[in-house]
């Protein structure tokens, strides 16, 4: 792997990580703590949405982000020819 490819691979990896961490932060901290009163005005299935994000939504989002990261990293590995 050339140094240019290595740098491009690392840059793509860091940009993916940055986007996913921002999404996780917004869902867990923003929706679950900062905007809880706004989301609590919405009720789904008898539960307030702010409570759901604080208790379960951030965990579900994190699990989805893990699988999405694995899928995207496999694609990046194929693109930069560093797959197993």
mmCIF file of the N, C-alpha and C atoms, coordinates in Angstrom:
data_MODEL
# 
_entry.id   MODEL 
# 
loop_
_atom_site.group_PDB 
_atom_site.id 
_atom_site.type_symbol 
_atom_site.label_atom_id 
_atom_site.label_alt_id 
_atom_site.label_comp_id 
_atom_site.label_asym_id 
_atom_site.label_entity_id 
_atom_site.label_seq_id 
_atom_site.pdbx_PDB_ins_code 
_atom_site.Cartn_x 
_atom_site.Cartn_y 
_atom_site.Cartn_z 
_atom_site.occupancy 
_atom_site.B_iso_or_equiv 
_atom_site.pdbx_formal_charge 
_atom_site.auth_seq_id 
_atom_site.auth_comp_id 
_atom_site.auth_asym_id 
_atom_site.auth_atom_id 
_atom_site.pdbx_PDB_model_num 
ATOM 1   N N  . UNK A 1 1  ? 0.851   -1.176  0.000  1.00 0.00 ? 1  UNK A N  1 
ATOM 2   C CA . UNK A 1 1  ? 0.000   0.000   0.000  1.00 0.00 ? 1  UNK A CA 1 
ATOM 3   C C  . UNK A 1 1  ? 0.895   1.237   0.000  1.00 0.00 ? 1  UNK A C  1 
ATOM 4   N N  . UNK A 1 2  ? 0.619   2.136   -0.901 1.00 0.00 ? 2  UNK A N  1 
ATOM 5   C CA . UNK A 1 2  ? 1.424   3.346   -1.007 1.00 0.00 ? 2  UNK A CA 1 
ATOM 6   C C  . UNK A 1 2  ? 1.071   4.323   0.118  1.00 0.00 ? 2  UNK A C  1 
ATOM 7   N N  . UNK A 1 3  ? 1.976   5.229   0.436  1.00 0.00 ? 3  UNK A N  1 
ATOM 8   C CA . UNK A 1 3  ? 1.662   6.221   1.478  1.00 0.00 ? 3  UNK A CA 1 
ATOM 9   C C  . UNK A 1 3  ? 0.439   7.080   1.143  1.00 0.00 ? 3  UNK A C  1 
ATOM 10  N N  . UNK A 1 4  ? 0.222   7.348   -0.151 1.00 0.00 ? 4  UNK A N  1 
ATOM 11  C CA . UNK A 1 4  ? -0.952  8.146   -0.539 1.00 0.00 ? 4  UNK A CA 1 
ATOM 12  C C  . UNK A 1 4  ? -2.245  7.363   -0.286 1.00 0.00 ? 4  UNK A C  1 
ATOM 13  N N  . UNK A 1 5  ? -2.226  6.069   -0.630 1.00 0.00 ? 5  UNK A N  1 
ATOM 14  C CA . UNK A 1 5  ? -3.396  5.232   -0.372 1.00 0.00 ? 5  UNK A CA 1 
ATOM 15  C C  . UNK A 1 5  ? -3.641  5.064   1.114  1.00 0.00 ? 5  UNK A C  1 
ATOM 16  N N  . UNK A 1 6  ? -2.561  4.920   1.875  1.00 0.00 ? 6  UNK A N  1 
ATOM 17  C CA . UNK A 1 6  ? -2.682  4.781   3.319  1.00 0.00 ? 6  UNK A CA 1 
ATOM 18  C C  . UNK A 1 6  ? -3.302  6.032   3.930  1.00 0.00 ? 6  UNK A C  1 
ATOM 19  N N  . UNK A 1 7  ? -2.870  7.201   3.470  1.00 0.00 ? 7  UNK A N  1 
ATOM 20  C CA . UNK A 1 7  ? -3.428  8.461   3.972  1.00 0.00 ? 7  UNK A CA 1 
ATOM 21  C C  . UNK A 1 7  ? -4.886  8.616   3.572  1.00 0.00 ? 7  UNK A C  1 
ATOM 22  N N  . UNK A 1 8  ? -5.223  8.241   2.341  1.00 0.00 ? 8  UNK A N  1 
ATOM 23  C CA . UNK A 1 8  ? -6.616  8.341   1.881  1.00 0.00 ? 8  UNK A CA 1 
ATOM 24  C C  . UNK A 1 8  ? -7.515  7.378   2.652  1.00 0.00 ? 8  UNK A C  1 
ATOM 25  N N  . UNK A 1 9  ? -7.018  6.181   2.912  1.00 0.00 ? 9  UNK A N  1 
ATOM 26  C CA . UNK A 1 9  ? -7.774  5.194   3.688  1.00 0.00 ? 9  UNK A CA 1 
ATOM 27  C C  . UNK A 1 9  ? -8.029  5.712   5.103  1.00 0.00 ? 9  UNK A C  1 
ATOM 28  N N  . UNK A 1 10 ? -6.999  6.252   5.723  1.00 0.00 ? 10 UNK A N  1 
ATOM 29  C CA . UNK A 1 10 ? -7.132  6.767   7.085  1.00 0.00 ? 10 UNK A CA 1 
ATOM 30  C C  . UNK A 1 10 ? -8.083  7.955   7.121  1.00 0.00 ? 10 UNK A C  1 
ATOM 31  N N  . UNK A 1 11 ? -7.998  8.831   6.112  1.00 0.00 ? 11 UNK A N  1 
ATOM 32  C CA . UNK A 1 11 ? -8.893  9.983   6.053  1.00 0.00 ? 11 UNK A CA 1 
ATOM 33  C C  . UNK A 1 11 ? -10.346 9.536   5.890  1.00 0.00 ? 11 UNK A C  1 
ATOM 34  N N  . UNK A 1 12 ? -10.594 8.548   5.037  1.00 0.00 ? 12 UNK A N  1 
ATOM 35  C CA . UNK A 1 12 ? -11.949 8.031   4.849  1.00 0.00 ? 12 UNK A CA 1 
ATOM 36  C C  . UNK A 1 12 ? -12.471 7.386   6.131  1.00 0.00 ? 12 UNK A C  1 
ATOM 37  N N  . UNK A 1 13 ? -11.601 6.659   6.821  1.00 0.00 ? 13 UNK A N  1 
ATOM 38  C CA . UNK A 1 13 ? -11.974 6.024   8.083  1.00 0.00 ? 13 UNK A CA 1 
ATOM 39  C C  . UNK A 1 13 ? -12.323 7.077   9.129  1.00 0.00 ? 13 UNK A C  1 
ATOM 40  N N  . UNK A 1 14 ? -11.503 8.107   9.258  1.00 0.00 ? 14 UNK A N  1 
ATOM 41  C CA . UNK A 1 14 ? -11.768 9.155   10.252 1.00 0.00 ? 14 UNK A CA 1 
ATOM 42  C C  . UNK A 1 14 ? -13.020 9.959   9.931  1.00 0.00 ? 14 UNK A C  1 
ATOM 43  N N  . UNK A 1 15 ? -13.271 10.212  8.659  1.00 0.00 ? 15 UNK A N  1 
ATOM 44  C CA . UNK A 1 15 ? -14.484 10.957  8.321  1.00 0.00 ? 15 UNK A CA 1 
ATOM 45  C C  . UNK A 1 15 ? -15.731 10.126  8.617  1.00 0.00 ? 15 UNK A C  1 
ATOM 46  N N  . UNK A 1 16 ? -15.669 8.832   8.347  1.00 0.00 ? 16 UNK A N  1 
ATOM 47  C CA . UNK A 1 16 ? -16.790 7.951   8.684  1.00 0.00 ? 16 UNK A CA 1 
ATOM 48  C C  . UNK A 1 16 ? -17.013 7.917   10.198 1.00 0.00 ? 16 UNK A C  1 
ATOM 49  N N  . UNK A 1 17 ? -15.929 7.753   10.945 1.00 0.00 ? 17 UNK A N  1 
ATOM 50  C CA . UNK A 1 17 ? -16.040 7.745   12.405 1.00 0.00 ? 17 UNK A CA 1 
ATOM 51  C C  . UNK A 1 17 ? -16.605 9.057   12.937 1.00 0.00 ? 17 UNK A C  1 
ATOM 52  N N  . UNK A 1 18 ? -16.160 10.172  12.369 1.00 0.00 ? 18 UNK A N  1 
ATOM 53  C CA . UNK A 1 18 ? -16.637 11.479  12.825 1.00 0.00 ? 18 UNK A CA 1 
ATOM 54  C C  . UNK A 1 18 ? -18.140 11.627  12.613 1.00 0.00 ? 18 UNK A C  1 
ATOM 55  N N  . UNK A 1 19 ? -18.607 11.245  11.450 1.00 0.00 ? 19 UNK A N  1 
ATOM 56  C CA . UNK A 1 19 ? -20.048 11.348  11.158 1.00 0.00 ? 19 UNK A CA 1 
ATOM 57  C C  . UNK A 1 19 ? -20.849 10.460  12.103 1.00 0.00 ? 19 UNK A C  1 
ATOM 58  N N  . UNK A 1 20 ? -20.397 9.237   12.308 1.00 0.00 ? 20 UNK A N  1 
ATOM 59  C CA . UNK A 1 20 ? -21.137 8.317   13.169 1.00 0.00 ? 20 UNK A CA 1 
ATOM 60  C C  . UNK A 1 20 ? -21.117 8.767   14.628 1.00 0.00 ? 20 UNK A C  1 
ATOM 61  N N  . UNK A 1 21 ? -20.003 9.314   15.086 1.00 0.00 ? 21 UNK A N  1 
ATOM 62  C CA . UNK A 1 21 ? -19.953 9.819   16.460 1.00 0.00 ? 21 UNK A CA 1 
ATOM 63  C C  . UNK A 1 21 ? -20.843 11.035  16.655 1.00 0.00 ? 21 UNK A C  1 
ATOM 64  N N  . UNK A 1 22 ? -20.928 11.894  15.653 1.00 0.00 ? 22 UNK A N  1 
ATOM 65  C CA . UNK A 1 22 ? -21.830 13.052  15.741 1.00 0.00 ? 22 UNK A CA 1 
ATOM 66  C C  . UNK A 1 22 ? -23.281 12.586  15.803 1.00 0.00 ? 22 UNK A C  1 
ATOM 67  N N  . UNK A 1 23 ? -23.628 11.604  14.973 1.00 0.00 ? 23 UNK A N  1 
ATOM 68  C CA . UNK A 1 23 ? -24.992 11.063  15.013 1.00 0.00 ? 23 UNK A CA 1 
ATOM 69  C C  . UNK A 1 23 ? -25.292 10.472  16.381 1.00 0.00 ? 23 UNK A C  1 
ATOM 70  N N  . UNK A 1 24 ? -24.354 9.692   16.916 1.00 0.00 ? 24 UNK A N  1 
ATOM 71  C CA . UNK A 1 24 ? -24.559 9.086   18.222 1.00 0.00 ? 24 UNK A CA 1 
ATOM 72  C C  . UNK A 1 24 ? -24.700 10.146  19.308 1.00 0.00 ? 24 UNK A C  1 
ATOM 73  N N  . UNK A 1 25 ? -23.873 11.191  19.247 1.00 0.00 ? 25 UNK A N  1 
ATOM 74  C CA . UNK A 1 25 ? -23.942 12.260  20.232 1.00 0.00 ? 25 UNK A CA 1 
ATOM 75  C C  . UNK A 1 25 ? -25.278 12.993  20.157 1.00 0.00 ? 25 UNK A C  1 
ATOM 76  N N  . UNK A 1 26 ? -25.714 13.308  18.957 1.00 0.00 ? 26 UNK A N  1 
ATOM 77  C CA . UNK A 1 26 ? -26.978 14.026  18.801 1.00 0.00 ? 26 UNK A CA 1 
ATOM 78  C C  . UNK A 1 26 ? -28.144 13.201  19.332 1.00 0.00 ? 26 UNK A C  1 
ATOM 79  N N  . UNK A 1 27 ? -28.153 11.916  19.029 1.00 0.00 ? 27 UNK A N  1 
ATOM 80  C CA . UNK A 1 27 ? -29.257 11.067  19.472 1.00 0.00 ? 27 UNK A CA 1 
ATOM 81  C C  . UNK A 1 27 ? -29.209 10.858  20.983 1.00 0.00 ? 27 UNK A C  1 
ATOM 82  N N  . UNK A 1 28 ? -28.037 10.530  21.524 1.00 0.00 ? 28 UNK A N  1 
ATOM 83  C CA . UNK A 1 28 ? -27.978 10.201  22.949 1.00 0.00 ? 28 UNK A CA 1 
ATOM 84  C C  . UNK A 1 28 ? -28.021 11.436  23.839 1.00 0.00 ? 28 UNK A C  1 
ATOM 85  N N  . UNK A 1 29 ? -27.211 12.431  23.535 1.00 0.00 ? 29 UNK A N  1 
ATOM 86  C CA . UNK A 1 29 ? -27.153 13.610  24.402 1.00 0.00 ? 29 UNK A CA 1 
ATOM 87  C C  . UNK A 1 29 ? -28.195 14.649  23.997 1.00 0.00 ? 29 UNK A C  1 
ATOM 88  N N  . UNK A 1 30 ? -28.288 14.911  22.706 1.00 0.00 ? 30 UNK A N  1 
ATOM 89  C CA . UNK A 1 30 ? -29.224 15.934  22.239 1.00 0.00 ? 30 UNK A CA 1 
ATOM 90  C C  . UNK A 1 30 ? -30.673 15.547  22.440 1.00 0.00 ? 30 UNK A C  1 
ATOM 91  N N  . UNK A 1 31 ? -31.059 14.374  21.906 1.00 0.00 ? 31 UNK A N  1 
ATOM 92  C CA . UNK A 1 31 ? -32.451 13.955  22.003 1.00 0.00 ? 31 UNK A CA 1 
ATOM 93  C C  . UNK A 1 31 ? -32.806 13.452  23.397 1.00 0.00 ? 31 UNK A C  1 
ATOM 94  N N  . UNK A 1 32 ? -31.869 12.794  24.068 1.00 0.00 ? 32 UNK A N  1 
ATOM 95  C CA . UNK A 1 32 ? -32.157 12.187  25.364 1.00 0.00 ? 32 UNK A CA 1 
ATOM 96  C C  . UNK A 1 32 ? -32.037 13.128  26.542 1.00 0.00 ? 32 UNK A C  1 
ATOM 97  N N  . UNK A 1 33 ? -31.273 14.227  26.398 1.00 0.00 ? 33 UNK A N  1 
ATOM 98  C CA . UNK A 1 33 ? -31.058 15.126  27.537 1.00 0.00 ? 33 UNK A CA 1 
ATOM 99  C C  . UNK A 1 33 ? -31.467 16.560  27.214 1.00 0.00 ? 33 UNK A C  1 
ATOM 100 N N  . UNK A 1 34 ? -30.885 17.131  26.167 1.00 0.00 ? 34 UNK A N  1 
ATOM 101 C CA . UNK A 1 34 ? -31.130 18.544  25.883 1.00 0.00 ? 34 UNK A CA 1 
ATOM 102 C C  . UNK A 1 34 ? -32.535 18.810  25.351 1.00 0.00 ? 34 UNK A C  1 
ATOM 103 N N  . UNK A 1 35 ? -33.019 17.979  24.467 1.00 0.00 ? 35 UNK A N  1 
ATOM 104 C CA . UNK A 1 35 ? -34.322 18.203  23.839 1.00 0.00 ? 35 UNK A CA 1 
ATOM 105 C C  . UNK A 1 35 ? -35.414 17.290  24.388 1.00 0.00 ? 35 UNK A C  1 
ATOM 106 N N  . UNK A 1 36 ? -35.196 16.768  25.581 1.00 0.00 ? 36 UNK A N  1 
ATOM 107 C CA . UNK A 1 36 ? -36.153 15.817  26.148 1.00 0.00 ? 36 UNK A CA 1 
ATOM 108 C C  . UNK A 1 36 ? -37.527 16.445  26.349 1.00 0.00 ? 36 UNK A C  1 
ATOM 109 N N  . UNK A 1 37 ? -37.590 17.690  26.751 1.00 0.00 ? 37 UNK A N  1 
ATOM 110 C CA . UNK A 1 37 ? -38.891 18.331  26.982 1.00 0.00 ? 37 UNK A CA 1 
ATOM 111 C C  . UNK A 1 37 ? -39.649 18.528  25.669 1.00 0.00 ? 37 UNK A C  1 
ATOM 112 N N  . UNK A 1 38 ? -38.927 18.839  24.621 1.00 0.00 ? 38 UNK A N  1 
ATOM 113 C CA . UNK A 1 38 ? -39.563 19.003  23.310 1.00 0.00 ? 38 UNK A CA 1 
ATOM 114 C C  . UNK A 1 38 ? -40.120 17.670  22.825 1.00 0.00 ? 38 UNK A C  1 
ATOM 115 N N  . UNK A 1 39 ? -39.321 16.618  22.941 1.00 0.00 ? 39 UNK A N  1 
ATOM 116 C CA . UNK A 1 39 ? -39.749 15.304  22.473 1.00 0.00 ? 39 UNK A CA 1 
ATOM 117 C C  . UNK A 1 39 ? -40.786 14.664  23.389 1.00 0.00 ? 39 UNK A C  1 
ATOM 118 N N  . UNK A 1 40 ? -40.848 15.088  24.630 1.00 0.00 ? 40 UNK A N  1 
ATOM 119 C CA . UNK A 1 40 ? -41.853 14.523  25.540 1.00 0.00 ? 40 UNK A CA 1 
ATOM 120 C C  . UNK A 1 40 ? -43.266 14.980  25.204 1.00 0.00 ? 40 UNK A C  1 
ATOM 121 N N  . UNK A 1 41 ? -43.403 15.975  24.342 1.00 0.00 ? 41 UNK A N  1 
ATOM 122 C CA . UNK A 1 41 ? -44.741 16.378  23.906 1.00 0.00 ? 41 UNK A CA 1 
ATOM 123 C C  . UNK A 1 41 ? -45.310 15.396  22.890 1.00 0.00 ? 41 UNK A C  1 
ATOM 124 N N  . UNK A 1 42 ? -44.449 14.547  22.346 1.00 0.00 ? 42 UNK A N  1 
ATOM 125 C CA . UNK A 1 42 ? -44.877 13.530  21.375 1.00 0.00 ? 42 UNK A CA 1 
ATOM 126 C C  . UNK A 1 42 ? -44.954 12.188  22.094 1.00 0.00 ? 42 UNK A C  1 
ATOM 127 N N  . UNK A 1 43 ? -46.042 11.489  21.894 1.00 0.00 ? 43 UNK A N  1 
ATOM 128 C CA . UNK A 1 43 ? -46.230 10.197  22.534 1.00 0.00 ? 43 UNK A CA 1 
ATOM 129 C C  . UNK A 1 43 ? -46.402 9.121   21.475 1.00 0.00 ? 43 UNK A C  1 
ATOM 130 N N  . UNK A 1 44 ? -45.617 8.054   21.603 1.00 0.00 ? 44 UNK A N  1 
ATOM 131 C CA . UNK A 1 44 ? -45.708 6.922   20.683 1.00 0.00 ? 44 UNK A CA 1 
ATOM 132 C C  . UNK A 1 44 ? -45.889 5.659   21.516 1.00 0.00 ? 44 UNK A C  1 
ATOM 133 N N  . UNK A 1 45 ? -46.967 4.957   21.289 1.00 0.00 ? 45 UNK A N  1 
ATOM 134 C CA . UNK A 1 45 ? -47.230 3.720   22.017 1.00 0.00 ? 45 UNK A CA 1 
ATOM 135 C C  . UNK A 1 45 ? -47.420 3.927   23.507 1.00 0.00 ? 45 UNK A C  1 
ATOM 136 N N  . UNK A 1 46 ? -47.871 5.091   23.901 1.00 0.00 ? 46 UNK A N  1 
ATOM 137 C CA . UNK A 1 46 ? -48.100 5.368   25.313 1.00 0.00 ? 46 UNK A CA 1 
ATOM 138 C C  . UNK A 1 46 ? -46.871 5.879   26.060 1.00 0.00 ? 46 UNK A C  1 
ATOM 139 N N  . UNK A 1 47 ? -45.743 5.961   25.374 1.00 0.00 ? 47 UNK A N  1 
ATOM 140 C CA . UNK A 1 47 ? -44.508 6.447   25.998 1.00 0.00 ? 47 UNK A CA 1 
ATOM 141 C C  . UNK A 1 47 ? -44.116 7.776   25.375 1.00 0.00 ? 47 UNK A C  1 
ATOM 142 N N  . UNK A 1 48 ? -43.599 8.656   26.223 1.00 0.00 ? 48 UNK A N  1 
ATOM 143 C CA . UNK A 1 48 ? -43.120 9.934   25.708 1.00 0.00 ? 48 UNK A CA 1 
ATOM 144 C C  . UNK A 1 48 ? -41.839 9.707   24.918 1.00 0.00 ? 48 UNK A C  1 
ATOM 145 N N  . UNK A 1 49 ? -41.708 10.377  23.789 1.00 0.00 ? 49 UNK A N  1 
ATOM 146 C CA . UNK A 1 49 ? -40.587 10.166  22.887 1.00 0.00 ? 49 UNK A CA 1 
ATOM 147 C C  . UNK A 1 49 ? -39.257 10.556  23.527 1.00 0.00 ? 49 UNK A C  1 
ATOM 148 N N  . UNK A 1 50 ? -39.232 11.597  24.329 1.00 0.00 ? 50 UNK A N  1 
ATOM 149 C CA . UNK A 1 50 ? -38.003 11.993  25.016 1.00 0.00 ? 50 UNK A CA 1 
ATOM 150 C C  . UNK A 1 50 ? -37.525 10.918  25.971 1.00 0.00 ? 50 UNK A C  1 
ATOM 151 N N  . UNK A 1 51 ? -38.443 10.317  26.691 1.00 0.00 ? 51 UNK A N  1 
ATOM 152 C CA . UNK A 1 51 ? -38.100 9.216   27.593 1.00 0.00 ? 51 UNK A CA 1 
ATOM 153 C C  . UNK A 1 51 ? -37.573 8.025   26.807 1.00 0.00 ? 51 UNK A C  1 
ATOM 154 N N  . UNK A 1 52 ? -38.220 7.722   25.663 1.00 0.00 ? 52 UNK A N  1 
ATOM 155 C CA . UNK A 1 52 ? -37.783 6.594   24.848 1.00 0.00 ? 52 UNK A CA 1 
ATOM 156 C C  . UNK A 1 52 ? -36.365 6.799   24.329 1.00 0.00 ? 52 UNK A C  1 
ATOM 157 N N  . UNK A 1 53 ? -36.052 8.008   23.843 1.00 0.00 ? 53 UNK A N  1 
ATOM 158 C CA . UNK A 1 53 ? -34.697 8.279   23.361 1.00 0.00 ? 53 UNK A CA 1 
ATOM 159 C C  . UNK A 1 53 ? -33.684 8.158   24.491 1.00 0.00 ? 53 UNK A C  1 
ATOM 160 N N  . UNK A 1 54 ? -34.037 8.631   25.668 1.00 0.00 ? 54 UNK A N  1 
ATOM 161 C CA . UNK A 1 54 ? -33.098 8.576   26.786 1.00 0.00 ? 54 UNK A CA 1 
ATOM 162 C C  . UNK A 1 54 ? -32.864 7.148   27.260 1.00 0.00 ? 54 UNK A C  1 
ATOM 163 N N  . UNK A 1 55 ? -33.876 6.310   27.219 1.00 0.00 ? 55 UNK A N  1 
ATOM 164 C CA . UNK A 1 55 ? -33.758 4.965   27.767 1.00 0.00 ? 55 UNK A CA 1 
ATOM 165 C C  . UNK A 1 55 ? -33.381 3.916   26.737 1.00 0.00 ? 55 UNK A C  1 
ATOM 166 N N  . UNK A 1 56 ? -33.971 3.970   25.549 1.00 0.00 ? 56 UNK A N  1 
ATOM 167 C CA . UNK A 1 56 ? -33.757 2.903   24.577 1.00 0.00 ? 56 UNK A CA 1 
ATOM 168 C C  . UNK A 1 56 ? -33.286 3.390   23.220 1.00 0.00 ? 56 UNK A C  1 
ATOM 169 N N  . UNK A 1 57 ? -33.698 4.539   22.812 1.00 0.00 ? 57 UNK A N  1 
ATOM 170 C CA . UNK A 1 57 ? -33.396 5.030   21.473 1.00 0.00 ? 57 UNK A CA 1 
ATOM 171 C C  . UNK A 1 57 ? -31.919 5.185   21.208 1.00 0.00 ? 57 UNK A C  1 
ATOM 172 N N  . UNK A 1 58 ? -31.183 5.679   22.193 1.00 0.00 ? 58 UNK A N  1 
ATOM 173 C CA . UNK A 1 58 ? -29.746 5.849   21.983 1.00 0.00 ? 58 UNK A CA 1 
ATOM 174 C C  . UNK A 1 58 ? -29.041 4.500   21.891 1.00 0.00 ? 58 UNK A C  1 
ATOM 175 N N  . UNK A 1 59 ? -29.517 3.509   22.610 1.00 0.00 ? 59 UNK A N  1 
ATOM 176 C CA . UNK A 1 59 ? -28.920 2.170   22.544 1.00 0.00 ? 59 UNK A CA 1 
ATOM 177 C C  . UNK A 1 59 ? -29.206 1.540   21.192 1.00 0.00 ? 59 UNK A C  1 
ATOM 178 N N  . UNK A 1 60 ? -30.449 1.628   20.716 1.00 0.00 ? 60 UNK A N  1 
ATOM 179 C CA . UNK A 1 60 ? -30.789 1.081   19.401 1.00 0.00 ? 60 UNK A CA 1 
ATOM 180 C C  . UNK A 1 60 ? -30.001 1.791   18.298 1.00 0.00 ? 60 UNK A C  1 
ATOM 181 N N  . UNK A 1 61 ? -29.885 3.094   18.423 1.00 0.00 ? 61 UNK A N  1 
ATOM 182 C CA . UNK A 1 61 ? -29.115 3.854   17.440 1.00 0.00 ? 61 UNK A CA 1 
ATOM 183 C C  . UNK A 1 61 ? -27.659 3.415   17.441 1.00 0.00 ? 61 UNK A C  1 
ATOM 184 N N  . UNK A 1 62 ? -27.087 3.211   18.617 1.00 0.00 ? 62 UNK A N  1 
ATOM 185 C CA . UNK A 1 62 ? -25.699 2.772   18.717 1.00 0.00 ? 62 UNK A CA 1 
ATOM 186 C C  . UNK A 1 62 ? -25.499 1.415   18.049 1.00 0.00 ? 62 UNK A C  1 
ATOM 187 N N  . UNK A 1 63 ? -26.431 0.496   18.248 1.00 0.00 ? 63 UNK A N  1 
ATOM 188 C CA . UNK A 1 63 ? -26.319 -0.832  17.638 1.00 0.00 ? 63 UNK A CA 1 
ATOM 189 C C  . UNK A 1 63 ? -26.410 -0.728  16.116 1.00 0.00 ? 63 UNK A C  1 
ATOM 190 N N  . UNK A 1 64 ? -27.319 0.093   15.608 1.00 0.00 ? 64 UNK A N  1 
ATOM 191 C CA . UNK A 1 64 ? -27.432 0.296   14.168 1.00 0.00 ? 64 UNK A CA 1 
ATOM 192 C C  . UNK A 1 64 ? -26.141 0.912   13.621 1.00 0.00 ? 64 UNK A C  1 
ATOM 193 N N  . UNK A 1 65 ? -25.571 1.867   14.352 1.00 0.00 ? 65 UNK A N  1 
ATOM 194 C CA . UNK A 1 65 ? -24.329 2.495   13.914 1.00 0.00 ? 65 UNK A CA 1 
ATOM 195 C C  . UNK A 1 65 ? -23.166 1.507   13.880 1.00 0.00 ? 65 UNK A C  1 
ATOM 196 N N  . UNK A 1 66 ? -23.127 0.560   14.791 1.00 0.00 ? 66 UNK A N  1 
ATOM 197 C CA . UNK A 1 66 ? -22.073 -0.460  14.788 1.00 0.00 ? 66 UNK A CA 1 
ATOM 198 C C  . UNK A 1 66 ? -22.151 -1.298  13.518 1.00 0.00 ? 66 UNK A C  1 
ATOM 199 N N  . UNK A 1 67 ? -23.357 -1.765  13.173 1.00 0.00 ? 67 UNK A N  1 
ATOM 200 C CA . UNK A 1 67 ? -23.506 -2.567  11.967 1.00 0.00 ? 67 UNK A CA 1 
ATOM 201 C C  . UNK A 1 67 ? -23.240 -1.746  10.704 1.00 0.00 ? 67 UNK A C  1 
ATOM 202 N N  . UNK A 1 68 ? -23.662 -0.491  10.704 1.00 0.00 ? 68 UNK A N  1 
ATOM 203 C CA . UNK A 1 68 ? -23.396 0.378   9.564  1.00 0.00 ? 68 UNK A CA 1 
ATOM 204 C C  . UNK A 1 68 ? -21.893 0.615   9.408  1.00 0.00 ? 68 UNK A C  1 
ATOM 205 N N  . UNK A 1 69 ? -21.192 0.821   10.516 1.00 0.00 ? 69 UNK A N  1 
ATOM 206 C CA . UNK A 1 69 ? -19.740 1.021   10.468 1.00 0.00 ? 69 UNK A CA 1 
ATOM 207 C C  . UNK A 1 69 ? -19.039 -0.216  9.920  1.00 0.00 ? 69 UNK A C  1 
ATOM 208 N N  . UNK A 1 70 ? -19.438 -1.382  10.354 1.00 0.00 ? 70 UNK A N  1 
ATOM 209 C CA . UNK A 1 70 ? -18.828 -2.614  9.860  1.00 0.00 ? 70 UNK A CA 1 
ATOM 210 C C  . UNK A 1 70 ? -19.077 -2.773  8.362  1.00 0.00 ? 70 UNK A C  1 
ATOM 211 N N  . UNK A 1 71 ? -20.276 -2.482  7.917  1.00 0.00 ? 71 UNK A N  1 
ATOM 212 C CA . UNK A 1 71 ? -20.599 -2.576  6.496  1.00 0.00 ? 71 UNK A CA 1 
ATOM 213 C C  . UNK A 1 71 ? -19.779 -1.596  5.673  1.00 0.00 ? 71 UNK A C  1 
ATOM 214 N N  . UNK A 1 72 ? -19.693 -0.335  6.126  1.00 0.00 ? 72 UNK A N  1 
ATOM 215 C CA . UNK A 1 72 ? -18.935 0.683   5.388  1.00 0.00 ? 72 UNK A CA 1 
ATOM 216 C C  . UNK A 1 72 ? -17.432 0.398   5.417  1.00 0.00 ? 72 UNK A C  1 
ATOM 217 N N  . UNK A 1 73 ? -16.921 -0.117  6.529  1.00 0.00 ? 73 UNK A N  1 
ATOM 218 C CA . UNK A 1 73 ? -15.498 -0.427  6.597  1.00 0.00 ? 73 UNK A CA 1 
ATOM 219 C C  . UNK A 1 73 ? -15.156 -1.587  5.672  1.00 0.00 ? 73 UNK A C  1 
ATOM 220 N N  . UNK A 1 74 ? -16.042 -2.554  5.529  1.00 0.00 ? 74 UNK A N  1 
ATOM 221 C CA . UNK A 1 74 ? -15.814 -3.623  4.559  1.00 0.00 ? 74 UNK A CA 1 
ATOM 222 C C  . UNK A 1 74 ? -15.730 -3.057  3.145  1.00 0.00 ? 74 UNK A C  1 
ATOM 223 N N  . UNK A 1 75 ? -16.587 -2.102  2.840  1.00 0.00 ? 75 UNK A N  1 
ATOM 224 C CA . UNK A 1 75 ? -16.549 -1.466  1.522  1.00 0.00 ? 75 UNK A CA 1 
ATOM 225 C C  . UNK A 1 75 ? -15.260 -0.666  1.343  1.00 0.00 ? 75 UNK A C  1 
ATOM 226 N N  . UNK A 1 76 ? -14.833 0.044   2.390  1.00 0.00 ? 76 UNK A N  1 
ATOM 227 C CA . UNK A 1 76 ? -13.573 0.792   2.307  1.00 0.00 ? 76 UNK A CA 1 
ATOM 228 C C  . UNK A 1 76 ? -12.380 -0.149  2.164  1.00 0.00 ? 76 UNK A C  1 
ATOM 229 N N  . UNK A 1 77 ? -12.405 -1.242  2.881  1.00 0.00 ? 77 UNK A N  1 
ATOM 230 C CA . UNK A 1 77 ? -11.325 -2.224  2.769  1.00 0.00 ? 77 UNK A CA 1 
ATOM 231 C C  . UNK A 1 77 ? -11.224 -2.765  1.346  1.00 0.00 ? 77 UNK A C  1 
ATOM 232 N N  . UNK A 1 78 ? -12.368 -3.035  0.735  1.00 0.00 ? 78 UNK A N  1 
ATOM 233 C CA . UNK A 1 78 ? -12.377 -3.507  -0.649 1.00 0.00 ? 78 UNK A CA 1 
ATOM 234 C C  . UNK A 1 78 ? -11.847 -2.428  -1.594 1.00 0.00 ? 78 UNK A C  1 
ATOM 235 N N  . UNK A 1 79 ? -12.276 -1.198  -1.368 1.00 0.00 ? 79 UNK A N  1 
ATOM 236 C CA . UNK A 1 79 ? -11.875 -0.094  -2.235 1.00 0.00 ? 79 UNK A CA 1 
ATOM 237 C C  . UNK A 1 79 ? -10.364 0.129   -2.200 1.00 0.00 ? 79 UNK A C  1 
ATOM 238 N N  . UNK A 1 80 ? -9.774  0.054   -1.014 1.00 0.00 ? 80 UNK A N  1 
ATOM 239 C CA . UNK A 1 80 ? -8.340  0.307   -0.862 1.00 0.00 ? 80 UNK A CA 1 
ATOM 240 C C  . UNK A 1 80 ? -7.505  -0.987  -0.862 1.00 0.00 ? 80 UNK A C  1 
ATOM 241 N N  . UNK A 1 81 ? -8.150  -2.089  -1.163 1.00 0.00 ? 81 UNK A N  1 
ATOM 242 C CA . UNK A 1 81 ? -7.490  -3.387  -1.288 1.00 0.00 ? 81 UNK A CA 1 
ATOM 243 C C  . UNK A 1 81 ? -6.715  -3.779  -0.017 1.00 0.00 ? 81 UNK A C  1 
ATOM 244 N N  . UNK A 1 82 ? -7.373  -3.630  1.117  1.00 0.00 ? 82 UNK A N  1 
ATOM 245 C CA . UNK A 1 82 ? -6.788  -4.081  2.387  1.00 0.00 ? 82 UNK A CA 1 
ATOM 246 C C  . UNK A 1 82 ? -7.707  -5.085  3.071  1.00 0.00 ? 82 UNK A C  1 
ATOM 247 N N  . UNK A 1 83 ? -8.590  -5.687  2.288  1.00 0.00 ? 83 UNK A N  1 
ATOM 248 C CA . UNK A 1 83 ? -9.524  -6.674  2.856  1.00 0.00 ? 83 UNK A CA 1 
ATOM 249 C C  . UNK A 1 83 ? -8.792  -7.979  3.170  1.00 0.00 ? 83 UNK A C  1 
ATOM 250 N N  . UNK A 1 84 ? -9.456  -8.785  3.962  1.00 0.00 ? 84 UNK A N  1 
ATOM 251 C CA . UNK A 1 84 ? -8.843  -10.041 4.398  1.00 0.00 ? 84 UNK A CA 1 
ATOM 252 C C  . UNK A 1 84 ? -8.878  -11.090 3.328  1.00 0.00 ? 84 UNK A C  1 
# 
